[in-house]
Amino acid sequence: MTRDPVHHPLFARFYARVSTVSEQKAGVAAYRRELLDGLSGRVIEVGAGNGLNFAHYPATVSEVVAIEPERVLRRMAVEAGLRAGVPVDVVPGVAEALPVKSEAFDGAVASLVLCSVRNPRRSLEELRRVLRPGGELRFFEHTRAPGRVLEATQRVLDATVWPRMFGGCHTSRDPLAVIEAAGFEVVTYRRARVPERGVLLPMSPHVLGVARRPLSDG
C-alpha cells in the first residue's frame, strides 16, 4: 500500500472541526469570499483541506482542480465538491510537484497552506509554472507578526512544538517575500487579524492579496 506524502489523520479531524467553527465565529468565511471574488476560467487550488473554499467560488469559474495530499481531508473535500456551485475535481498531490500541465490555468489559490508545505518557494514556483502568463494567484495566509515580541514567540513555537501539533504549520513564515522570490508580481495585499477581536495569538496575523505571473518570464 502506497503511503500518502502527507499523513496527519488526527490533526485532519481536529482541523475539520476547528475550521468549520472559525468560518463564522472568526470571520474566515468573509475572507474566503473576498479571496475568490472575481476569479474566472480554470482555477487550481493547492492544499484544499476539507473544501471550505468551494462554496465561495463565483459562477464565472469553469472548473476547480483542488490538490489535497492528506487522505482524510481529501475525502471531506470530495464531499464538499459535490455540493459546490462550480465543477470541482479533487485529486491527490503535493504543492511542490503539481500533477498538472504547464500554463493550464487562469487562476491559482493558496489559502492557509503555505504555512505547512515543506518547501514554500518550490510550491509557488510550481503554481507559477501551471498558471498562464498574466494569470492570478490569490493568497490568504498566516504571516510573520509585525511586533517583535509576538514574532519571537512565533519563532520559538515554530522551532519546537507548533509544527508537530498542527500538521506541519509554521506561524512565522513570510508569504509575501516568498511569493515575490518565486517570480510573481504582487498586485495588492492587505494584512488581517483573525479573529479581529480578542487576544492576539501567534496564528492571528494573516495577509490577503493578489499576485500575478508576469506576461514574460524574461
Disulfide bonds with the S-S distance in Angstrom:
none
